[in-house]
């Protein structure tokens, strides 16, 4: 498995598989079945951030700086948390303006400046060259380890001549592959669906490979993480390596590295490519905002275990190669090959996307502005420029990879993988001030952005790039210790005497200070051109709803001139697509609409970049884009319309709410009117019944004076009973009226619910016996002190027992009464063995005059009649005393259970005879109760 030919065959087979996946993705896109229309694929493509640096270098960084390696991933996590605000705005702008790269984005923001776009492209080339060198170094190093590995033997990857250097041939092979892979279409703003699909697949491969070696290390080489970290704990040097103090620069180094990773994530050309240019749906950002940080978490789970296991082995190998050497030292053959493929996947994924992004910048921002000045170019045949631009991009791909190889060859082994990556990070971080400030500050202008980036990259070169050449022997090493010409305060690692910082935080501080300072200062003291102001308004207000981009031109041109321009630079097919949506049957001598002009500029921008598209449109359109005032008027008008619509919608919702409230009030009034009618009818019925009986028996007594004495006494007893019933009914109605009006008079006092309940039982005992009801009682407390009106509470208890007796079983009626303590109060529950009360009817029982219909199965049992006011009055009395009254199922008897709950009376205050102060009654023998009666006080 470690034969050179076998390894190369596997590597090239894997690259061929990537090409197949890319071709499959493009073919599905042509069929209208996009592979990248999934937010998961989008999130996985963002994982191109995890390069050979992650796969190999993170372990090396962890071996040297402990948990400090995590900062490289916390920065992107922080950026993704802000994705709905920042990245979504960038995606919206890129889709509207057909942005092709980060250079095109910054150029378009600052007045479509060709010079600024060229500056960004040059900085990107310089800054990412170390990063490409990192990937080449990782590939050649991992290949050398896999093929020539021998324990305790140092690995040498540098060769005497470039034609014998494997990294040179790797660069050439990858150049051929990327030319086939990424330059199929002229329009760079079109989605590279095949490329994105392949990158998403590579993200899964490198994740699986890294997890495989991590699981092997922890659970095969060691007996789990506990065993591994026990051995680490027994080695003081390794314990120190895991501490936070091992991070270079201490707390300042933590902050500096976090800021560096955050800025670089937004400024890396490849991240801009997958985050912004390749985004097909803004909604995908929502899932990527949590899925990509989760990916970073998972792929870094085993970084520290692998680093510690490599250090415990003590073989003296390069920590960057621990991922490979650990399984190889254990004598495993298959796993190292999988790890090599994972590393190859991480490196090639980055190189593919980065090189495509850089080649687009080179062709659109560096070469095209020069070609547009050539008269020969304008006399070219239809569509001849398309093949020429593709050729330029392919040459650029080869040149970029060879430039990366040159850096790798010059620097050699002076820097580790992570060090090379951080140098590149600090370079691309110089884009972020112009990028982020330009998104939100309208006054930022081209002069400030240009001066800021120029100063920033110069400081970066002095503090990071040039020291690398000095450490490699290409420059005098005294430059680092003594400064140029012996000027101490210009030392690259201690600029202006700032010492004690780690080199990356030091470089980031000075470069960003120069960058942001000049950007803000020059913007404040210089005036932007009208086009810059227009573009600034469009970018800062990009999320403004309903901003019509097609209305931003106020010049005019003929359709024929516009068609000839597009046909010359884009070809016939692309021109037909532009005109297809804008009245294709109109004659060429008619004036082109503003929408067609805007669409034509977008098509040119997608192929040539915004700056070149602007130049070409200016060549045929007489007029210019709207100035800032016009743009702001459009935005203000739209804002006023939206605000008016918002207010109208708010008024509509308010009117709908008021209408609903009126309907509910009307329904309530109708219900109250119905209840009033029912109340009057019920009261009339309840009053008429005893009055009718009294009148009937009174008339009998009046008209039949010869009645026997026994009959006369019976009739008089009926009259008395009915009169008493009538009196009770009237009193209940008056009580109910007092309750509802809040005028019910209660006389609350401390009382014991136990004797009060016994008293109520004695009052109703005879009536229950007459009905044949078996009454069971259970008192689980000896005393139950509450605050209440004794007469009213006795009335409530009697009413509860009476109601339970009415609805007990017809054959063997049983009623039970239980008095128990519950939390901070007491519960009195009265249950029966009747049919129970449906849950829907339980609250209706407490309505005025509501009486449950009852018919026993097989027999009709006459119930003692009632007014239907007892339970509503009882609930009102209990509520006034701070308690509750409700109905639930009777657990033992199976019928209904009426439950009354009252809070326990507060403890009486006690007075100490010695101090006269109130206490809580702890020293009973030394106090007397204030609640004693006056007689007890007098007697004492």
Helices and strands as residue ranges (DSSP letters): H 4-30, H 39-46, G 47-49, H 52-52, I 53-57, H 58-65, G 66-70, H 71-81, H 87-97, H 102-109, H 114-148, G 162-164, H 166-182, H 193-216, I 217-221, H 225-233, H 236-241, G 244-246, H 250-267, H 269-272, I 273-277, H 284-299, H 303-313, G 319-321, H 322-329, H 334-361, I 362-367, H 368-371, H 375-378, H 384-411, H 417-440, H 446-460, I 461-465, H 466-471, H 478-482, G 484-486, G 488-490, G 495-497, H 503-524, H 530-540, G 549-551, H 559-570, H 572-580, H 594-608, H 610-620, H 628-703, H 709-741, E 749-752, H 753-770, E 774-779, E 785-788, H 790-806, E 814-822, E 825-832, G 839-841, G 844-846, H 870-880, E 884-889, E 896-903, E 910-912, E 918-919, G 924-926, E 927-929, H 934-939
